[in-house]
């Protein structure tokens, strides 16, 4: 685990920060008994997942497990 980069990418940080803001919004509106605001917070949480996923696809996230090994193997064979 010492060599793990899990969560230490711009995509992960951005997605988590947006989801945290959504959680805060949803929590505040549930205390105020405002269902529309609560659901807006839930939408923000899902938006965080979408933004993080798009950033990962743009190359700002971690490579999938085993991708680096497969890429190194392909380079040595080709």
C-alpha positions in Angstrom: 0.0 0.0 0.0 3.0 2.3 0.4 3.2 2.7 -3.4 -0.5 3.4 -3.8 -1.7 6.6 -5.4 -5.4 5.9 -4.6 -7.3 9.2 -4.3 -4.2 11.4 -4.8 -5.3 12.8 -8.2 -7.0 16.0 -9.3 -10.0 14.0 -10.5 -10.5 12.4 -7.1 -10.1 15.6 -5.1 -12.5 17.5 -7.4 -15.1 14.8 -7.3 -14.9 14.4 -3.5 -15.1 18.2 -2.9 -18.2 18.6 -5.1 -19.8 15.6 -3.4 -19.0 17.0 0.0 -20.6 20.3 -0.9 -23.7 18.4 -2.1 -23.8 16.5 1.2 -23.7 19.7 3.1 -26.5 21.2 1.0 -28.6 18.1 1.4 -28.0 18.0 5.1 -28.9 21.7 5.6 -32.1 21.4 3.7 -33.2 18.2 5.4 -32.9 20.0 8.8 -34.9 22.9 7.4 -37.5 20.4 6.1 -37.2 21.6 2.5 -37.4 18.6 0.2 -36.5 20.5 -3.0 -33.2 21.7 -1.5 -32.5 18.2 -0.2 -32.9 16.7 -3.7 -30.8 19.5 -5.2 -28.0 18.4 -2.8 -28.4 14.8 -4.0 -28.1 16.0 -7.6 -24.8 17.9 -6.6 -23.5 14.7 -5.1 -24.1 12.8 -8.3 -22.6 15.7 -10.3 -19.4 15.2 -8.3 -19.2 11.6 -9.4 -19.8 12.6 -13.0 -17.2 15.4 -13.0 -14.6 13.1 -11.3 -15.3 10.4 -13.9 -14.9 12.9 -16.8 -11.7 14.2 -15.4 -10.4 10.7 -15.0 -11.2 10.0 -18.7 -9.3 13.2 -19.6 -6.2 11.8 -17.9 -6.3 13.6 -14.6 -7.1 10.4 -12.6 -5.2 7.3 -11.6 -4.7 4.5 -14.1 -6.9 1.4 -13.7 -5.3 -1.4 -11.7 -2.9 -3.4 -13.9 -2.9 -0.9 -16.7 0.7 0.2 -16.1 1.8 -3.5 -16.1 0.0 -4.2 -19.3 1.3 -1.1 -20.9 4.9 -1.9 -19.9 4.5 -5.5 -21.2 3.1 -4.2 -24.5 6.1 -1.9 -24.9 8.6 -4.6 -24.3 7.0 -7.0 -26.8 6.4 -4.4 -29.5 
